[in-house]
Amino acid sequence: MLLPKLIIFGLFLSACNPVTVTPKADATKDTYFPISIGPQLAYLQLALNDEERSRGLMFREKLKPHHGMLFIFETPRQQHFWMRNTEIALDLGYYDASGQLKEICKLYPYDETSVSSHRDDIKFAIEMNQNWYEYNGIGIDAQIDREALLEAISKRGIEPSLLRL
């Protein structure tokens, strides 16, 4: 008699739960995904939520060549970055919702001065070792490989549409 009541209670709870079920994650926040920017392959960790975006690349001593972090914001807007607890000199690329590079900024170790995008339509930002964009011939209008990005997000166990992609 108790088992049927537990089953009914479980069904009731699942009907009340608004959380979208996503596939089991194959990867974690520490996983680097191969995603091209223009013609250059980069290996990027994904910062998908407020906690991951806030931590960013803090407390790291170095990044391997062609490695960095891709930040995804919920809505396109002017974005702001600073280097609290970050000792690596970085380049910051700001991208619009289509994944097109719009601005490149320099970030300096431990500099807590806010580096704001000039544009108000920024959906993505990518931090790489300083001068990476220049050394690899990546300029304004370079495009993120969206298919690779969507696949990486899915491997993190998140439905890309939840990030408005």
C-alpha positions in Angstrom: 0.0 0.0 0.0 2.9 2.4 0.7 4.5 1.8 -2.7 1.6 3.1 -4.8 1.4 6.2 -2.6 5.1 6.8 -3.1 4.8 6.5 -6.8 1.8 8.9 -6.9 3.7 11.3 -4.7 6.7 11.1 -7.0 4.6 11.7 -10.1 3.1 14.7 -8.3 6.5 16.2 -7.5 7.8 15.7 -11.0 4.8 17.4 -12.5 5.4 20.4 -10.2 9.1 20.7 -11.2 9.7 23.3 -13.9 13.4 22.3 -14.4 14.1 21.3 -18.0 15.7 17.9 -18.2 19.0 18.0 -20.1 21.2 15.1 -21.2 23.9 13.9 -18.8 27.0 16.1 -19.1 30.0 14.5 -20.8 32.2 17.4 -19.6 32.7 19.8 -16.7 33.5 23.5 -16.4 37.2 22.5 -16.5 37.0 20.9 -19.9 38.6 22.6 -22.9 36.7 22.4 -26.1 38.2 22.8 -29.6 36.4 25.7 -31.2 37.7 27.7 -34.1 37.9 31.5 -34.2 38.3 32.4 -37.8 40.9 30.0 -39.2 42.6 29.3 -35.9 41.6 26.4 -33.6 41.4 27.4 -29.9 40.8 25.3 -26.9 38.2 27.0 -24.7 36.6 26.4 -21.3 33.0 27.7 -21.2 31.8 30.1 -18.5 28.0 29.5 -18.7 26.6 30.8 -15.5 27.1 33.7 -13.1 29.5 31.7 -10.8 31.7 30.6 -13.7 31.7 34.0 -15.3 32.6 35.7 -12.0 35.5 33.3 -11.4 36.8 33.4 -15.0 40.6 32.8 -15.1 41.3 34.0 -11.5 44.1 32.3 -9.6 45.8 30.8 -12.6 49.5 31.2 -13.2 49.4 30.5 -17.0 47.4 29.3 -19.9 48.8 26.9 -22.5 49.2 28.2 -26.0 45.8 28.5 -27.9 43.9 27.9 -24.6 41.4 30.4 -23.1 37.9 30.9 -21.8 34.7 31.7 -23.6 32.1 33.6 -21.6 28.4 33.4 -22.7 26.0 36.0 -21.5 22.3 35.6 -21.2 21.4 38.7 -23.2 23.5 40.9 -25.5 24.5 44.1 -23.9 27.6 46.2 -23.0 30.0 43.9 -21.1 32.6 44.7 -18.5 35.7 42.8 -17.4 38.5 43.3 -14.9 41.5 41.3 -13.7 40.9 40.7 -10.0 43.1 37.9 -8.8 44.3 37.2 -12.4 48.0 37.2 -13.0 48.0 36.3 -16.7 48.2 39.2 -19.3 45.2 38.6 -21.6 43.5 39.7 -24.8 39.8 40.0 -24.5 37.7 39.6 -27.6 34.1 40.9 -27.5 31.6 39.1 -29.9 28.1 39.8 -31.0 25.2 37.3 -30.9 26.1 35.9 -34.3 29.6 35.1 -33.0 31.4 37.8 -34.9 34.4 39.5 -33.3 33.7 43.2 -32.8 36.4 44.4 -30.4 39.8 43.3 -28.9 41.0 44.8 -25.7 44.2 44.3 -23.6 43.9 43.1 -20.0 46.8 43.4 -17.5 47.5 41.3 -14.4 45.6 42.4 -11.3 44.2 45.5 -12.9 40.8 46.0 -11.4 39.9 48.9 -13.8 36.8 47.9 -15.7 37.4 47.3 -19.4 34.0 47.9 -21.0 32.9 47.0 -24.5 32.2 50.0 -26.7 29.2 48.2 -28.1 26.0 47.3 -26.4 25.3 44.1 -28.3 28.0 41.8 -26.9 26.8 38.2 -26.3 30.2 36.4 -26.0 33.7 37.3 -24.8 36.9 35.2 -25.2 40.0 35.6 -23.1 43.3 34.3 -24.6 46.9 34.9 -23.8 47.9 38.5 -24.6 48.7 39.1 -28.3 47.0 35.8 -29.3 44.6 37.5 -31.7 47.4 39.4 -33.4 49.9 36.5 -33.6 47.2 34.3 -35.2 45.9 36.8 -37.7 42.5 37.0 -36.0 40.9 40.4 -36.7 37.6 42.2 -36.4 34.7 40.2 -38.0 36.4 36.8 -37.4 33.7 34.3 -36.6 33.3 31.7 -33.8 32.5 28.2 -35.1 28.9 28.1 -33.9 28.5 24.4 -34.5 31.5 23.5 -32.4 30.2 26.0 -29.7 26.7 24.4 -29.7 28.2 20.9 -29.4 30.4 22.0 -26.5 27.5 23.5 -24.6 25.5 20.3 -25.1 28.4 18.3 -23.8 28.3 20.4 -20.7 24.7 19.1 -20.3 23.0 22.3 -21.2 20.4 22.8 -23.9 21.8 25.7 -26.0 18.3 27.2 -26.4 18.4 27.9 -22.6 21.3 30.3 -23.2 19.3 31.9 -26.0 21.5 30.5 -28.8 
